[in-house]
Amino acid sequence: MEYCVFTEPHLGASYDDQLAFARAAERHGFHGFFRSDHYLNGRDEGLPGPTDAWTTLAGLARETSSIRLGTLVSPVTFRHPGVLAIQVAQVDAMSGGRVELGLGAGWFEREHEAYGIPFPKNRFDLLEEQLQIVTGLWETPVGEGFSFLGENYRLVDAPGLPKPVQQPLPLIIGGAGRRRTPELVARFAREYNVGFPTDAQISERLDNLHAACERVGRDPATIRLSVAMSVIAGADDAEVARRAGRLGKTLDDVRDGVNLVGGPAEIGERVERWRSFGIERVYFQFLDNQDVAHVDYVGEAVLPALPR
């Protein structure tokens, strides 16, 4: 089992806030630091304002040494796939081969409106073509060109440079779609993230993935399964309630049967149940971007008690 710190910087986090979380994650032996890719939080200003995911990860690549780094997930609407392939390959080189690309169709229309970014209806078509393009560029032998003619993108004899350090660089796809999402996972991804599910939803989504793998002829055992979940941890209910309060919630709000709540034993029981489904990686979603002590607690008290 692998355990990663997952943050939502659009809720209000500077680069230095994210660096503090990434260094805490590395110090405590988490497998990776991942962040969402948004430019608006949907509620208020989200001071100090948005940070760009791949600019942030480029900085973290030079200020960390061992943890994996990536997005969960980058929307296809934000970046042209040719540019994205260059950015990700460069950050992979800057990190010494520690980057993973999570890519998705995007869903938050308001942030697109705010910054003048197109939000087309055919975003799943864009996702499919972007996956074809980034993998095609990275797989093209040095000295040869890559061309692509799709409904949405056209590349002509691109050199496919730079190459990522990792061959192949891990791709992450997530979502709850019953057919198209699992088929894209089966065709392109190293990892399928089932999101923020109930146990019943995990079973349903894995059934859909296995059916997709059968259709395209891929062994589902070659796909890593992961889950993301909000964590509100503490040594007792008073500490959990204090952390919940900082998020504008009560103890009863966060003890909803879905969030990861409590101390080592309670969280460990939930993670063990996920492992029984074949889950191999857990993303602990930390929603308070200034509470580095929360990462410290999970790293010091919870992580050593979790199944490996």
Short mmCIF file of the C-alpha atoms (twelve columns), coordinates in Angstrom:
data_MODEL
# 
_entry.id   MODEL 
# 
loop_
_atom_site.group_PDB 
_atom_site.id 
_atom_site.type_symbol 
_atom_site.label_atom_id 
_atom_site.label_alt_id 
_atom_site.label_comp_id 
_atom_site.label_asym_id 
_atom_site.label_seq_id 
_atom_site.Cartn_x 
_atom_site.Cartn_y 
_atom_site.Cartn_z 
_atom_site.pdbx_PDB_model_num 
ATOM 1   C CA . MET A 1   0.000   0.000  0.000   1 
ATOM 2   C CA . GLU A 2   1.091   3.528  -0.808  1 
ATOM 3   C CA . TYR A 3   -0.063  6.657  1.032   1 
ATOM 4   C CA . CYS A 4   0.015   10.159 -0.438  1 
ATOM 5   C CA . VAL A 5   -0.718  13.660 0.770   1 
ATOM 6   C CA . PHE A 6   -3.325  15.320 -1.453  1 
ATOM 7   C CA . THR A 7   -4.070  19.057 -1.202  1 
ATOM 8   C CA . GLU A 8   -6.599  21.500 -2.657  1 
ATOM 9   C CA . PRO A 9   -4.596  24.728 -3.024  1 
ATOM 10  C CA . HIS A 10  -7.441  26.611 -4.736  1 
ATOM 11  C CA . LEU A 11  -9.100  26.720 -1.304  1 
ATOM 12  C CA . GLY A 12  -6.334  29.122 -0.280  1 
ATOM 13  C CA . ALA A 13  -2.644  28.209 -0.309  1 
ATOM 14  C CA . SER A 14  0.537   29.949 -1.346  1 
ATOM 15  C CA . TYR A 15  3.490   28.144 -2.887  1 
ATOM 16  C CA . ASP A 16  5.169   28.243 0.538   1 
ATOM 17  C CA . ASP A 17  2.130   26.559 2.118   1 
ATOM 18  C CA . GLN A 18  2.349   23.766 -0.437  1 
ATOM 19  C CA . LEU A 19  6.092   23.449 0.035   1 
ATOM 20  C CA . ALA A 20  5.571   23.020 3.788   1 
ATOM 21  C CA . PHE A 21  3.080   20.201 3.142   1 
ATOM 22  C CA . ALA A 22  5.334   18.524 0.590   1 
ATOM 23  C CA . ARG A 23  8.334   18.650 2.927   1 
ATOM 24  C CA . ALA A 24  6.232   17.282 5.792   1 
ATOM 25  C CA . ALA A 25  5.031   14.475 3.516   1 
ATOM 26  C CA . GLU A 26  8.598   13.629 2.585   1 
ATOM 27  C CA . ARG A 27  9.819   13.856 6.170   1 
ATOM 28  C CA . HIS A 28  7.195   11.390 7.413   1 
ATOM 29  C CA . GLY A 29  7.626   8.844  4.649   1 
ATOM 30  C CA . PHE A 30  4.516   9.428  2.562   1 
ATOM 31  C CA . HIS A 31  4.850   8.063  -0.952  1 
ATOM 32  C CA . GLY A 32  3.846   11.264 -2.715  1 
ATOM 33  C CA . PHE A 33  2.493   14.794 -2.724  1 
ATOM 34  C CA . PHE A 34  -0.350  15.481 -5.133  1 
ATOM 35  C CA . ARG A 35  -2.450  18.558 -5.703  1 
ATOM 36  C CA . SER A 36  -5.655  19.433 -7.487  1 
ATOM 37  C CA . ASP A 37  -5.583  21.688 -10.553 1 
ATOM 38  C CA . HIS A 38  -8.105  24.524 -10.186 1 
ATOM 39  C CA . TYR A 39  -8.077  28.307 -10.546 1 
ATOM 40  C CA . LEU A 40  -11.162 29.118 -8.451  1 
ATOM 41  C CA . ASN A 41  -12.602 27.701 -5.252  1 
ATOM 42  C CA . GLY A 42  -16.266 28.419 -5.941  1 
ATOM 43  C CA . ARG A 43  -17.025 30.039 -2.580  1 
ATOM 44  C CA . ASP A 44  -14.971 33.164 -1.915  1 
ATOM 45  C CA . GLU A 45  -11.675 34.774 -2.829  1 
ATOM 46  C CA . GLY A 46  -9.616  31.851 -1.575  1 
ATOM 47  C CA . LEU A 47  -6.785  34.131 -0.525  1 
ATOM 48  C CA . PRO A 48  -3.971  34.345 -1.460  1 
ATOM 49  C CA . GLY A 49  -5.400  33.278 -4.828  1 
ATOM 50  C CA . PRO A 50  -4.782  30.398 -7.207  1 
ATOM 51  C CA . THR A 51  -1.445  28.825 -8.011  1 
ATOM 52  C CA . ASP A 52  -0.703  26.979 -11.233 1 
ATOM 53  C CA . ALA A 53  -0.328  23.244 -10.685 1 
ATOM 54  C CA . TRP A 54  2.594   22.555 -13.002 1 
ATOM 55  C CA . THR A 55  4.466   25.729 -12.035 1 
ATOM 56  C CA . THR A 56  4.104   24.618 -8.405  1 
ATOM 57  C CA . LEU A 57  5.244   21.068 -9.127  1 
ATOM 58  C CA . ALA A 58  8.273   22.358 -11.016 1 
ATOM 59  C CA . GLY A 59  9.324   24.243 -7.891  1 
ATOM 60  C CA . LEU A 60  8.651   21.277 -5.628  1 
ATOM 61  C CA . ALA A 61  10.650  19.054 -7.967  1 
ATOM 62  C CA . ARG A 62  13.760  21.030 -7.017  1 
ATOM 63  C CA . GLU A 63  12.914  21.363 -3.309  1 
ATOM 64  C CA . THR A 64  12.164  17.705 -2.550  1 
ATOM 65  C CA . SER A 65  14.207  14.602 -3.213  1 
ATOM 66  C CA . SER A 66  12.167  11.410 -2.866  1 
ATOM 67  C CA . ILE A 67  8.383   11.806 -2.929  1 
ATOM 68  C CA . ARG A 68  6.277   11.340 -6.038  1 
ATOM 69  C CA . LEU A 69  4.697   14.529 -7.404  1 
ATOM 70  C CA . GLY A 70  1.594   14.955 -9.529  1 
ATOM 71  C CA . THR A 71  -1.879  16.274 -10.220 1 
ATOM 72  C CA . LEU A 72  -5.194  14.745 -9.267  1 
ATOM 73  C CA . VAL A 73  -6.203  15.809 -11.848 1 
ATOM 74  C CA . SER A 74  -5.357  18.366 -14.540 1 
ATOM 75  C CA . PRO A 75  -8.323  19.337 -16.758 1 
ATOM 76  C CA . VAL A 76  -7.830  18.987 -20.500 1 
ATOM 77  C CA . THR A 77  -9.311  22.459 -20.929 1 
ATOM 78  C CA . PHE A 78  -6.383  24.260 -19.280 1 
ATOM 79  C CA . ARG A 79  -3.488  23.284 -21.552 1 
ATOM 80  C CA . HIS A 80  -2.884  22.272 -25.146 1 
ATOM 81  C CA . PRO A 81  -1.686  18.648 -25.140 1 
ATOM 82  C CA . GLY A 82  1.507   19.461 -27.035 1 
ATOM 83  C CA . VAL A 83  2.430   22.054 -24.406 1 
ATOM 84  C CA . LEU A 84  1.337   19.770 -21.563 1 
ATOM 85  C CA . ALA A 85  3.590   16.969 -22.832 1 
ATOM 86  C CA . ILE A 86  6.579   19.349 -22.761 1 
ATOM 87  C CA . GLN A 87  5.710   20.711 -19.308 1 
ATOM 88  C CA . VAL A 88  5.255   17.316 -17.679 1 
ATOM 89  C CA . ALA A 89  8.364   15.821 -19.280 1 
ATOM 90  C CA . GLN A 90  10.404  18.810 -18.114 1 
ATOM 91  C CA . VAL A 91  9.135   18.579 -14.523 1 
ATOM 92  C CA . ASP A 92  9.837   14.846 -14.615 1 
ATOM 93  C CA . ALA A 93  13.438  15.622 -15.529 1 
ATOM 94  C CA . MET A 94  13.650  18.347 -12.867 1 
ATOM 95  C CA . SER A 95  12.515  15.816 -10.254 1 
ATOM 96  C CA . GLY A 96  14.772  13.000 -11.408 1 
ATOM 97  C CA . GLY A 97  11.821  10.916 -12.593 1 
ATOM 98  C CA . ARG A 98  9.229   11.364 -9.816  1 
ATOM 99  C CA . VAL A 99  6.239   12.823 -11.684 1 
ATOM 100 C CA . GLU A 100 2.792   11.376 -12.406 1 
ATOM 101 C CA . LEU A 101 0.175   12.999 -14.619 1 
ATOM 102 C CA . GLY A 102 -3.448  12.846 -13.607 1 
ATOM 103 C CA . LEU A 103 -5.640  13.961 -16.500 1 
ATOM 104 C CA . GLY A 104 -9.387  14.504 -16.590 1 
ATOM 105 C CA . ALA A 105 -12.159 16.108 -18.604 1 
ATOM 106 C CA . GLY A 106 -12.715 19.012 -16.203 1 
ATOM 107 C CA . TRP A 107 -16.038 19.898 -14.578 1 
ATOM 108 C CA . PHE A 108 -15.943 23.366 -12.964 1 
ATOM 109 C CA . GLU A 109 -17.535 25.688 -15.509 1 
ATOM 110 C CA . ARG A 110 -17.391 28.816 -13.316 1 
ATOM 111 C CA . GLU A 111 -13.581 28.878 -13.154 1 
ATOM 112 C CA . HIS A 112 -13.448 28.694 -16.933 1 
ATOM 113 C CA . GLU A 113 -15.862 31.601 -17.196 1 
ATOM 114 C CA . ALA A 114 -13.867 33.613 -14.664 1 
ATOM 115 C CA . TYR A 115 -10.585 33.339 -16.586 1 
ATOM 116 C CA . GLY A 116 -11.946 33.196 -20.126 1 
ATOM 117 C CA . ILE A 117 -11.049 29.534 -20.675 1 
ATOM 118 C CA . PRO A 118 -13.309 27.700 -23.147 1 
ATOM 119 C CA . PHE A 119 -15.522 25.029 -21.595 1 
ATOM 120 C CA . PRO A 120 -16.774 22.923 -24.503 1 
ATOM 121 C CA . LYS A 121 -19.316 20.138 -24.213 1 
ATOM 122 C CA . ASN A 122 -17.059 17.583 -25.917 1 
ATOM 123 C CA . ARG A 123 -14.510 17.443 -23.104 1 
ATOM 124 C CA . PHE A 124 -14.362 13.634 -23.072 1 
ATOM 125 C CA . ASP A 125 -13.432 13.767 -26.766 1 
ATOM 126 C CA . LEU A 126 -10.666 16.223 -25.830 1 
ATOM 127 C CA . LEU A 127 -9.506  13.884 -23.066 1 
ATOM 128 C CA . GLU A 128 -9.252  10.923 -25.415 1 
ATOM 129 C CA . GLU A 129 -7.264  12.908 -27.980 1 
ATOM 130 C CA . GLN A 130 -5.007  14.452 -25.330 1 
ATOM 131 C CA . LEU A 131 -4.162  11.004 -24.004 1 
ATOM 132 C CA . GLN A 132 -3.321  9.872  -27.524 1 
ATOM 133 C CA . ILE A 133 -1.139  12.931 -28.077 1 
ATOM 134 C CA . VAL A 134 0.869   13.003 -24.852 1 
ATOM 135 C CA . THR A 135 1.585   9.274  -25.012 1 
ATOM 136 C CA . GLY A 136 2.347   9.493  -28.717 1 
ATOM 137 C CA . LEU A 137 4.805   12.347 -28.240 1 
ATOM 138 C CA . TRP A 138 6.580   10.588 -25.380 1 
ATOM 139 C CA . GLU A 139 6.757   7.252  -27.211 1 
ATOM 140 C CA . THR A 140 8.042   8.630  -30.528 1 
ATOM 141 C CA . PRO A 141 11.686  7.571  -31.012 1 
ATOM 142 C CA . VAL A 142 14.245  10.367 -30.843 1 
ATOM 143 C CA . GLY A 143 14.936  11.617 -34.343 1 
ATOM 144 C CA . GLU A 144 11.455  10.788 -35.601 1 
ATOM 145 C CA . GLY A 145 8.374   13.004 -35.812 1 
ATOM 146 C CA . PHE A 146 4.886   12.592 -34.393 1 
ATOM 147 C CA . SER A 147 1.813   13.707 -36.317 1 
ATOM 148 C CA . PHE A 148 -1.803  13.597 -35.239 1 
ATOM 149 C CA . LEU A 149 -5.030  14.554 -36.965 1 
ATOM 150 C CA . GLY A 150 -8.101  14.398 -34.775 1 
ATOM 151 C CA . GLU A 151 -11.388 16.194 -34.475 1 
ATOM 152 C CA . ASN A 152 -9.913  18.724 -32.027 1 
ATOM 153 C CA . TYR A 153 -6.120  18.772 -32.414 1 
ATOM 154 C CA . ARG A 154 -3.658  18.650 -35.287 1 
ATOM 155 C CA . LEU A 155 0.077   18.112 -34.838 1 
ATOM 156 C CA . VAL A 156 2.466   17.967 -37.781 1 
ATOM 157 C CA . ASP A 157 5.830   16.224 -37.470 1 
ATOM 158 C CA . ALA A 158 6.418   17.230 -33.845 1 
ATOM 159 C CA . PRO A 159 9.835   16.090 -32.590 1 
ATOM 160 C CA . GLY A 160 8.327   14.624 -29.383 1 
ATOM 161 C CA . LEU A 161 10.934  16.267 -27.187 1 
ATOM 162 C CA . PRO A 162 11.812  16.417 -24.377 1 
ATOM 163 C CA . LYS A 163 11.308  12.843 -23.264 1 
ATOM 164 C CA . PRO A 164 10.297  12.074 -19.676 1 
ATOM 165 C CA . VAL A 165 12.882  10.366 -17.512 1 
ATOM 166 C CA . GLN A 166 10.324  7.642  -16.795 1 
ATOM 167 C CA . GLN A 167 9.368   5.331  -19.619 1 
ATOM 168 C CA . PRO A 168 6.466   5.193  -19.443 1 
ATOM 169 C CA . LEU A 169 5.526   8.133  -17.258 1 
ATOM 170 C CA . PRO A 170 2.561   7.050  -15.079 1 
ATOM 171 C CA . LEU A 171 -0.847  8.362  -16.155 1 
ATOM 172 C CA . ILE A 172 -3.749  8.577  -13.701 1 
ATOM 173 C CA . ILE A 173 -7.389  8.696  -14.768 1 
ATOM 174 C CA . GLY A 174 -10.268 8.940  -12.331 1 
ATOM 175 C CA . GLY A 175 -14.016 9.184  -12.407 1 
ATOM 176 C CA . ALA A 176 -17.291 7.398  -11.942 1 
ATOM 177 C CA . GLY A 177 -18.299 6.928  -15.578 1 
ATOM 178 C CA . ARG A 178 -19.653 3.478  -16.353 1 
ATOM 179 C CA . ARG A 179 -18.154 2.921  -19.793 1 
ATOM 180 C CA . ARG A 180 -16.041 5.658  -21.358 1 
ATOM 181 C CA . THR A 181 -13.887 6.454  -18.312 1 
ATOM 182 C CA . PRO A 182 -12.919 2.826  -17.610 1 
ATOM 183 C CA . GLU A 183 -12.177 2.271  -21.304 1 
ATOM 184 C CA . LEU A 184 -9.774  5.232  -21.307 1 
ATOM 185 C CA . VAL A 185 -8.175  3.788  -18.163 1 
ATOM 186 C CA . ALA A 186 -7.800  0.402  -19.841 1 
ATOM 187 C CA . ARG A 187 -6.233  1.945  -22.939 1 
ATOM 188 C CA . PHE A 188 -3.913  4.545  -21.432 1 
ATOM 189 C CA . ALA A 189 -3.563  4.638  -17.638 1 
ATOM 190 C CA . ARG A 190 -1.220  3.190  -15.073 1 
ATOM 191 C CA . GLU A 191 -3.692  4.027  -12.307 1 
ATOM 192 C CA . TYR A 192 -7.455  4.214  -11.896 1 
ATOM 193 C CA . ASN A 193 -8.599  6.524  -9.107  1 
ATOM 194 C CA . VAL A 194 -12.121 5.666  -7.983  1 
ATOM 195 C CA . GLY A 195 -12.546 9.065  -6.324  1 
ATOM 196 C CA . PHE A 196 -14.369 9.578  -3.036  1 
ATOM 197 C CA . PRO A 197 -16.510 6.438  -2.944  1 
ATOM 198 C CA . THR A 198 -18.666 4.422  -0.640  1 
ATOM 199 C CA . ASP A 199 -17.728 0.756  -0.479  1 
ATOM 200 C CA . ALA A 200 -20.635 -0.153 -2.769  1 
ATOM 201 C CA . GLN A 201 -19.411 2.347  -5.347  1 
ATOM 202 C CA . ILE A 202 -15.923 0.832  -5.282  1 
ATOM 203 C CA . SER A 203 -17.326 -2.560 -6.243  1 
ATOM 204 C CA . GLU A 204 -19.412 -1.094 -9.067  1 
ATOM 205 C CA . ARG A 205 -16.536 0.922  -10.519 1 
ATOM 206 C CA . LEU A 206 -14.138 -1.997 -10.409 1 
ATOM 207 C CA . ASP A 207 -16.686 -4.174 -12.189 1 
ATOM 208 C CA . ASN A 208 -16.887 -1.526 -14.919 1 
ATOM 209 C CA . LEU A 209 -13.094 -1.417 -15.164 1 
ATOM 210 C CA . HIS A 210 -12.786 -5.188 -15.503 1 
ATOM 211 C CA . ALA A 211 -15.410 -5.167 -18.268 1 
ATOM 212 C CA . ALA A 212 -13.498 -2.424 -20.090 1 
ATOM 213 C CA . CYS A 213 -10.213 -4.318 -19.767 1 
ATOM 214 C CA . GLU A 214 -11.859 -7.376 -21.265 1 
ATOM 215 C CA . ARG A 215 -13.123 -5.316 -24.207 1 
ATOM 216 C CA . VAL A 216 -9.681  -3.865 -25.020 1 
ATOM 217 C CA . GLY A 217 -7.625  -6.920 -24.093 1 
ATOM 218 C CA . ARG A 218 -5.756  -5.592 -21.069 1 
ATOM 219 C CA . ASP A 219 -4.969  -7.463 -17.873 1 
ATOM 220 C CA . PRO A 220 -6.659  -5.464 -15.055 1 
ATOM 221 C CA . ALA A 221 -3.868  -6.549 -12.713 1 
ATOM 222 C CA . THR A 222 -1.578  -4.123 -14.574 1 
ATOM 223 C CA . ILE A 223 -3.670  -1.159 -13.392 1 
ATOM 224 C CA . ARG A 224 -3.034  0.284  -9.941  1 
ATOM 225 C CA . LEU A 225 -6.236  1.054  -8.020  1 
ATOM 226 C CA . SER A 226 -6.455  4.082  -5.770  1 
ATOM 227 C CA . VAL A 227 -8.931  6.004  -3.642  1 
ATOM 228 C CA . ALA A 228 -8.945  9.600  -2.419  1 
ATOM 229 C CA . MET A 229 -10.710 10.676 0.750   1 
ATOM 230 C CA . SER A 230 -10.877 13.688 3.043   1 
ATOM 231 C CA . VAL A 231 -9.053  13.059 6.300   1 
ATOM 232 C CA . ILE A 232 -9.843  14.709 9.627   1 
ATOM 233 C CA . ALA A 233 -7.555  12.982 12.099  1 
ATOM 234 C CA . GLY A 234 -6.816  13.502 15.750  1 
ATOM 235 C CA . ALA A 235 -5.896  11.774 18.971  1 
ATOM 236 C CA . ASP A 236 -9.428  12.272 20.373  1 
ATOM 237 C CA . ASP A 237 -12.818 13.699 19.401  1 
ATOM 238 C CA . ALA A 238 -11.886 17.129 20.734  1 
ATOM 239 C CA . GLU A 239 -8.954  17.369 18.317  1 
ATOM 240 C CA . VAL A 240 -11.053 16.067 15.426  1 
ATOM 241 C CA . ALA A 241 -13.804 18.575 16.279  1 
ATOM 242 C CA . ARG A 242 -11.268 21.404 16.344  1 
ATOM 243 C CA . ARG A 243 -10.015 20.486 12.868  1 
ATOM 244 C CA . ALA A 244 -13.571 20.092 11.594  1 
ATOM 245 C CA . GLY A 245 -14.388 23.533 12.985  1 
ATOM 246 C CA . ARG A 246 -11.603 25.114 10.966  1 
ATOM 247 C CA . LEU A 247 -13.414 23.759 7.896   1 
ATOM 248 C CA . GLY A 248 -16.757 25.168 9.034   1 
ATOM 249 C CA . LYS A 249 -18.056 21.726 10.035  1 
ATOM 250 C CA . THR A 250 -19.030 19.905 13.211  1 
ATOM 251 C CA . LEU A 251 -17.839 16.551 14.461  1 
ATOM 252 C CA . ASP A 252 -21.149 15.024 13.354  1 
ATOM 253 C CA . ASP A 253 -20.715 16.548 9.887   1 
ATOM 254 C CA . VAL A 254 -17.389 14.846 9.265   1 
ATOM 255 C CA . ARG A 255 -18.404 11.539 10.853  1 
ATOM 256 C CA . ASP A 256 -20.575 10.795 7.848   1 
ATOM 257 C CA . GLY A 257 -19.360 7.256  7.226   1 
ATOM 258 C CA . VAL A 258 -17.377 8.341  4.169   1 
ATOM 259 C CA . ASN A 259 -14.599 10.637 5.404   1 
ATOM 260 C CA . LEU A 260 -11.487 9.256  7.085   1 
ATOM 261 C CA . VAL A 261 -11.994 10.388 10.665  1 
ATOM 262 C CA . GLY A 262 -10.334 9.671  13.990  1 
ATOM 263 C CA . GLY A 263 -7.079  8.128  15.112  1 
ATOM 264 C CA . PRO A 264 -4.841  5.295  13.937  1 
ATOM 265 C CA . ALA A 265 -7.174  2.401  14.753  1 
ATOM 266 C CA . GLU A 266 -10.284 3.917  13.182  1 
ATOM 267 C CA . ILE A 267 -8.518  5.062  10.034  1 
ATOM 268 C CA . GLY A 268 -6.579  1.809  9.796   1 
ATOM 269 C CA . GLU A 269 -9.786  -0.222 9.858   1 
ATOM 270 C CA . ARG A 270 -11.152 1.746  6.939   1 
ATOM 271 C CA . VAL A 271 -7.955  1.441  4.924   1 
ATOM 272 C CA . GLU A 272 -7.858  -2.303 5.556   1 
ATOM 273 C CA . ARG A 273 -11.351 -2.563 4.109   1 
ATOM 274 C CA . TRP A 274 -10.211 -0.706 0.994   1 
ATOM 275 C CA . ARG A 275 -7.266  -3.052 0.643   1 
ATOM 276 C CA . SER A 276 -9.712  -5.965 0.528   1 
ATOM 277 C CA . PHE A 277 -11.073 -4.440 -2.702  1 
ATOM 278 C CA . GLY A 278 -7.590  -4.389 -4.223  1 
ATOM 279 C CA . ILE A 279 -6.897  -0.708 -3.527  1 
ATOM 280 C CA . GLU A 280 -3.139  -0.136 -3.574  1 
ATOM 281 C CA . ARG A 281 -2.832  3.621  -3.019  1 
ATOM 282 C CA . VAL A 282 -4.677  6.058  -0.728  1 
ATOM 283 C CA . TYR A 283 -4.683  9.830  -1.177  1 
ATOM 284 C CA . PHE A 284 -5.298  11.597 2.135   1 
ATOM 285 C CA . GLN A 285 -7.082  14.809 1.187   1 
ATOM 286 C CA . PHE A 286 -6.094  17.620 3.557   1 
ATOM 287 C CA . LEU A 287 -8.515  20.552 3.225   1 
ATOM 288 C CA . ASP A 288 -6.885  23.020 5.639   1 
ATOM 289 C CA . ASN A 289 -3.840  24.196 3.702   1 
ATOM 290 C CA . GLN A 290 -2.241  25.901 6.705   1 
ATOM 291 C CA . ASP A 291 -2.516  23.013 9.193   1 
ATOM 292 C CA . VAL A 292 0.855   21.343 8.654   1 
ATOM 293 C CA . ALA A 293 0.499   19.832 12.134  1 
ATOM 294 C CA . HIS A 294 -2.312  17.721 10.685  1 
ATOM 295 C CA . VAL A 295 0.134   16.136 8.229   1 
ATOM 296 C CA . ASP A 296 2.579   15.675 11.100  1 
ATOM 297 C CA . TYR A 297 -0.048  13.844 13.176  1 
ATOM 298 C CA . VAL A 298 -1.078  11.531 10.334  1 
ATOM 299 C CA . GLY A 299 2.577   10.898 9.500   1 
ATOM 300 C CA . GLU A 300 3.689   10.227 13.063  1 
ATOM 301 C CA . ALA A 301 0.656   8.489  14.591  1 
ATOM 302 C CA . VAL A 302 -1.496  7.095  11.764  1 
ATOM 303 C CA . LEU A 303 0.901   6.113  8.989   1 
ATOM 304 C CA . PRO A 304 2.904   3.579  11.062  1 
ATOM 305 C CA . ALA A 305 -0.346  1.785  11.987  1 
ATOM 306 C CA . LEU A 306 -1.601  1.350  8.418   1 
ATOM 307 C CA . PRO A 307 -1.295  -1.828 6.335   1 
ATOM 308 C CA . ARG A 308 1.685   -1.961 4.007   1 
# 
